[in-house]
Amino acid sequence: MGPFTRVGCMRRFDGMWRAVADVGRDRRGGYARDAWSAADLELREWFRQEAGLRDLAVREDRNGNLWAWWGDPGSRPGVVTGSHLDSVRQGGAFDGPLGVVSAFAAIDALRERGVRPGRPLGVACFTDEEGARFGVPCVGSRLLTGVLDPARACGLTDDEGDTLADVLRAAGRSPQALGRDEETLRHVGVFVELHVEQGKGLVDEDAAVGVASAIRPHGRWRFDFRGRADHAGTTLLADRDDPMLPFARTVLLAREAAERHGVVATVGKVRVEPGSANAIPARVSAWLDARGPEESAVRALVAELTGAAGAEVECESWTPVVDFDAALRDRLAGALGGVPVLPTGAGHDAGVLASAGVPSAMVFVRNPTGISHSPEEYAEPGDCHAGVAALARVLEELCD
């Protein structure tokens, strides 16, 4: 990777990284970059400015995803890289933005070497990958590929009760435009997403970068436990209908069942109504995230919890196993000198595109602690630079 490790483009990477580092950061050190929030809109403007500095033509598709093109994608399907700029709440700096910043830096590296791509080269910024605001992940890519129904998307609500349709109108976008975008899809011949690894596979392999083999099956379910609101001080225990009790039992059962089925299960979001310290709840809504190596095991876990919980259960999202294109995966690994190839339990826009038939791949950058979706998420500067070099090499290979 030596020829790509140029001082100029790495300095520009560092400068871009500093430019986005404080956007959406809160006093606790984490990030709050909800889709279509002020922080997200600021980052979208940063994306446009960086594209403009490189004379890349920027286009926003009908679902709010941003595309910056070097060359005309209407002439032939192009090679696209990029990621997302939104974050989970109290998330880390690297999940998403590393892929976008590295994409621009990789283009800088190619230009410094005098590379003229033989096909259009694009940088993508997908909207609402994390699903932190409206509860469904990968909204932009799911709408783009037709996986998410536009009517359902418009009706999704945030914690304030605002629908996605309301939020889009406030941001000057049209909810009526949402839906599968055939024109944009025709422009994408292949997609490569660089992402910080959300685990320690590369640490164990002692490698700065790697390539993804697959995304494990994963989904999100909402459990609604209903009871009766009443006074916390005057209502006898025997007279209570407290939905917090079956909720608590379900959380414990989820941990036990996950161990038995060989999967992971997490309840990370809970909404209690009315949410008063001196009132018995009327309703508890809890979101279960379940993932594992085998779809059957994940399904068995959810079925067990559904049968035991005594709650209304709705599947909000489901992604079956995604095996990345084997030929593309091997081509990338070979171009990078035989780097590790490993699966991941995290969902990505690359997985959505792959499931829709777009040849897709992922390049991972080492995470020394394996921690992600946390302010402690991290990647060493040297490994980030190695990721830029790897991505530049991959893009040149695919654009040749």
FITOR-342344 format. One record per residue (C-alpha): x negated, y, z negated; residue in one letter. Coordinates in steps of 0.05 Angstrom, whole numbers, plus 5000, padded with zeros to 4 digits. Each point is the difference from the previous one (the first is absolute). Layout:
<rs>
    x    y    z code
    X    Y    Z    A
...
</rs>
This chain:
<rs>
    x    y    z code
 5000 5000 5000    M
 4939 5045 5000    G
 5015 5041 5063    P
 5066 5022 4970    F
 4974 5023 4933    T
 4987 5072 5022    R
 4991 5056 4950    V
 5047 5048 5035    G
 5063 4957 5002    C
 4988 4975 4928    M
 4995 5071 4976    R
 5065 5015 5035    R
 5031 4939 4967    F
 4977 5027 4932    D
 5028 5069 5017    G
 5068 4972 5021    M
 5001 4957 4937    W
 4989 5061 4956    R
 5054 5037 5038    A
 5054 4950 4982    V
 4974 4980 4931    A
 5042 5048 4960    D
 5064 5000 5040    V
 5055 4970 4957    G
 4954 4985 4942    R
 5030 5009 4931    D
 4968 5016 4933    R
 4993 4926 4983    R
 4955 4988 5060    G
 5048 4961 5042    G
 5039 5021 5062    Y
 5073 5015 5015    A
 5007 5003 5076    R
 5072 4980 5012    D
 5024 4999 5071    A
 5022 5069 5024    W
 4979 5032 4934    S
 4960 5065 4999    A
 4935 4959 4993    A
 5019 4955 5058    D
 5017 5060 5045    L
 4933 5032 4982    E
 4964 4936 5020    L
 5039 4996 5065    R
 4977 5070 5016    E
 4928 4980 4983    W
 5008 4943 5050    F
 5022 5048 5055    R
 4942 5047 4985    Q
 4948 4944 5002    E
 5029 4975 5066    A
 4997 5071 5028    G
 4927 5007 4981    L
 4986 4940 5044    R
 5047 5021 5057    D
 5045 4940 4987    L
 5071 5008 5024    A
 5048 4992 4941    V
 5069 4971 5007    R
 5052 4985 4946    E
 5045 4942 5019    D
 5075 4996 4986    R
 4987 4968 4932    N
 4950 5051 4974    G
 4936 4960 5014    N
 4943 5043 5026    L
 4955 4980 5059    W
 4937 5036 5022    A
 4974 4979 5069    W
 4933 5002 5034    W
 5023 4988 5072    G
 5069 4992 5029    D
 5037 4940 4969    P
 5049 5004 5058    G
 4946 4977 5048    S
 4991 4932 4966    R
 5012 4972 4930    P
 4946 5025 4952    G
 4960 4978 4941    V
 5027 5030 4935    V
 4971 5004 4931    T
 5023 5037 4937    G
 5042 4986 4938    S
 5044 5043 4955    H
 4993 5061 4954    L
 5055 4989 4949    D
 4986 4964 4934    S
 5033 4962 4945    V
 5013 5042 4938    R
 4938 5005 4957    Q
 4964 4965 5056    G
 4927 5005 5022    G
 4965 5042 5051    A
 4980 4946 5050    F
 5063 4960 5016    D
 5020 5030 5068    G
 4959 5064 5006    P
 4935 4960 5007    L
 5026 4971 5065    G
 5021 5067 5029    V
 4937 5038 4981    V
 4957 4941 5026    S
 5039 5002 5065    A
 4981 5072 5014    F
 4928 4987 4977    A
 4995 4939 5046    A
 5020 5043 5060    I
 4946 5049 4979    D
 4950 4943 4999    A
 5020 4977 5070    L
 4994 5070 5028    R
 4932 5010 4968    E
 4977 4938 5037    R
 5029 5025 5065    G
 5053 4945 5004    V
 5056 5013 5049    R
 5056 4950 4985    P
 5026 4961 5059    G
 5071 5005 4974    R
 5038 5050 4957    P
 4979 5002 4927    L
 5050 5022 4947    G
 5003 5016 4926    V
 5065 4983 4964    A
 5029 5026 4935    C
 5060 4958 4980    F
 5055 5030 4958    T
 5020 4973 4932    D
 4958 4937 4999    E
 5004 4991 4925    E
 5075 5009 4991    G
 4989 5037 4935    A
 5057 5049 5012    R
 5055 4959 5033    F
 4983 4930 4977    G
 4986 4967 5068    V
 4927 4994 5022    P
 4973 5014 5070    C
 5061 5042 5019    V
 4965 5034 5059    G
 4974 4937 5032    S
 5063 4960 4985    R
 5043 5052 5034    L
 4951 5005 5058    L
 5004 4925 5013    T
 5075 4994 4986    G
 4991 4957 4938    V
 5036 5052 4956    L
 5070 5020 5020    D
 5005 5076 5008    P
 5068 5004 4965    A
 4972 4963 4940    R
 4938 5044 5000    A
 5041 5064 5001    C
 5039 4976 4939    G
 4939 4985 4957    L
 4998 5044 4938    T
 4944 5027 4957    D
 5000 5010 4925    D
 5036 5067 5008    E
 5056 4969 5040    G
 4978 5032 5065    D
 5007 4955 5061    T
 4945 4992 5052    L
 5047 5035 5048    A
 5004 5060 4953    D
 4925 5002 4992    V
 4987 4996 5075    L
 5048 5057 5014    R
 4965 5043 4947    A
 4934 4985 5034    A
 5028 5022 5068    G
 5008 4929 5028    R
 5062 4967 5029    S
 5025 4936 4965    P
 5037 4984 5065    Q
 4933 4990 5035    A
 4979 4941 4956    L
 4993 4932 5031    G
 4958 4954 5043    R
 4955 5042 5044    D
 4985 4963 5064    E
 4960 5057 5031    E
 4952 5003 4941    T
 4992 4925 4996    L
 4981 4997 5074    R
 4941 5046 4984    H
 4971 4952 4948    V
 4960 4944 5032    G
 4964 4980 4937    V
 4999 5026 4928    F
 4943 4996 4950    V
 5011 5025 4929    E
 4942 5014 4954    L
 5019 4995 4927    H
 4966 4995 4932    V
 5004 4928 4977    E
 5052 4991 4945    Q
 4963 4944 4966    G
 4929 4975 4989    K
 4990 4953 5059    G
 4945 5042 5030    L
 4966 5007 4932    V
 4997 4925 4995    D
 4973 4996 5072    E
 4950 5056 4986    D
 5022 5036 5063    A
 5017 5074 5012    A
 5053 4985 5053    V
 5043 4942 5021    G
 5057 4981 5047    V
 5070 4978 4980    A
 5025 4931 5019    S
 5072 5006 4976    A
 5049 5037 4955    I
 5035 4954 4950    R
 5076 4999 4997    P
 5030 5052 4953    H
 5065 5034 4983    G
 5037 5048 4954    R
 5066 4986 4965    W
 5045 5045 4957    R
 5034 4968 4940    F
 5059 5039 4971    D
 5020 4980 4930    F
 5067 5029 4978    R
 5025 5011 4929    G
 5040 5051 4960    R
 4973 5066 4975    A
 5012 5012 4926    D
 4971 5034 4939    H
 4934 4972 4976    A
 5014 5014 4927    G
 5073 4981 4991    T
 5009 4939 5044    T
 4989 4933 4966    L
 4953 4951 5033    L
 5057 4951 5009    A
 5042 5052 5036    D
 4947 5020 5051    R
 4995 4985 5074    D
 4927 5021 5009    D
 4971 4988 5070    P
 4930 5012 4973    M
 5000 4930 4969    L
 5009 4959 5065    P
 4952 5048 5034    F
 4947 4985 4948    A
 5011 4925 5005    R
 4993 5005 5076    T
 4933 5036 4995    V
 4973 4946 4956    L
 5028 4945 5044    L
 4969 5033 5061    A
 4931 4993 4970    R
 5012 4928 4979    E
 5030 4980 5067    A
 4945 5035 5039    A
 4948 4957 4965    E
 5040 4937 5015    R
 5010 5017 5074    H
 4929 5025 5012    G
 5021 5070 5020    V
 4997 5070 4970    V
 5061 5038 4975    A
 5004 5071 4974    T
 5054 5044 4971    V
 4969 5069 5006    G
 5061 5045 5007    K
 5060 5004 4954    V
 5058 5049 4998    R
 5044 5002 4938    V
 5068 5035 4999    E
 5017 5045 4965    P
 4928 4998 4975    G
 5012 5029 4931    S
 4961 4977 4939    A
 5063 4998 4958    N
 5045 4965 5049    A
 5008 4927 5020    I
 4989 4997 5075    P
 5056 4991 5049    A
 4954 4975 5055    R
 4929 4979 5010    V
 4971 4997 5070    S
 4933 4965 5008    A
 4958 4988 5062    W
 4964 4934 5008    L
 4939 4995 5045    D
 4982 4928 5017    A
 4944 4974 5044    R
 4962 4935 5011    G
 4962 4956 5049    P
 5063 4962 5021    E
 5068 5029 5017    E
 5036 4940 4970    S
 4968 5013 4933    A
 5020 5074 5000    V
 5071 4982 5020    R
 5004 4947 4945    A
 4978 5051 4948    L
 5053 5050 5021    V
 5054 4946 5003    A
 4983 4978 4929    E
 5003 5071 4974    L
 5064 5015 5037    T
 5034 4940 4970    G
 4978 5016 4929    A
 5005 5075 4997    A
 5075 5012 5002    G
 4988 5061 5043    A
 5018 5026 5068    E
 4940 4988 5045    V
 4984 5034 5066    E
 4939 4989 5044    C
 4973 5068 5019    E
 4943 4976 5044    S
 4969 4934 5022    W
 4938 4987 5042    T
 4983 4928 5019    P
 4928 4978 5007    V
 4963 5039 5053    V
 4942 4965 5034    D
 4960 5051 5038    F
 4984 4984 5073    D
 4945 4948 4995    A
 4963 5021 5063    A
 5000 5073 4979    L
 4979 4982 4929    R
 4942 4958 5024    D
 4979 5053 5050    R
 4997 5052 4945    L
 4962 4955 4953    A
 4951 4983 5054    G
 4990 5073 5020    A
 4983 5015 4928    L
 4948 4945 4995    G
 5041 4946 4967    G
 5031 5037 4941    V
 5046 4963 4951    P
 5071 4985 5022    V
 5050 4998 4944    L
 5075 5004 4986    P
 5036 5053 4959    T
 5061 5003 4956    G
 5013 5074 5016    A
 5048 5023 5054    G
 4978 5048 5055    H
 5026 5034 5063    D
 4953 4955 5039    A
 5040 4941 4976    G
 5065 5032 5024    V
 4971 5014 5069    L
 4971 4930 5004    A
 5067 4969 4984    S
 5031 5041 5056    A
 4951 4972 5051    G
 4947 5055 5001    V
 4930 4969 4997    P
 4975 5025 4933    S
 4941 4992 4953    A
 4973 5028 4936    M
 4931 5020 4975    V
 4991 5001 4925    F
 4950 5043 4960    V
 4973 4971 4935    R
 5034 5021 4935    N
 4949 4988 4944    P
 5053 4990 4946    T
 5056 4971 5041    G
 5048 5049 4966    I
 5052 5034 5045    S
 5064 5039 4992    H
 4965 5034 4942    S
 4958 5062 4989    P
 4941 4951 4990    E
 5003 4977 5072    E
 4932 5012 5031    Y
 4951 4988 5057    A
 4926 5019 4999    E
 4981 5056 5049    P
 4950 4955 5033    G
 5053 4947 5011    D
 5047 5052 5029    C
 4946 5021 5049    H
 4989 4927 5018    A
 5075 4996 5013    G
 4996 5059 5048    V
 4942 4967 5036    A
 5038 4934 5004    A
 5063 5034 5026    L
 4961 5038 5052    A
 4968 4936 5025    R
 5068 4965 5003    V
 5032 5058 5038    L
 4944 5002 5051    E
 5007 4925 5009    E
 5075 5004 5011    L
 4997 5062 5045    C
 4947 4971 5045    D
</rs>
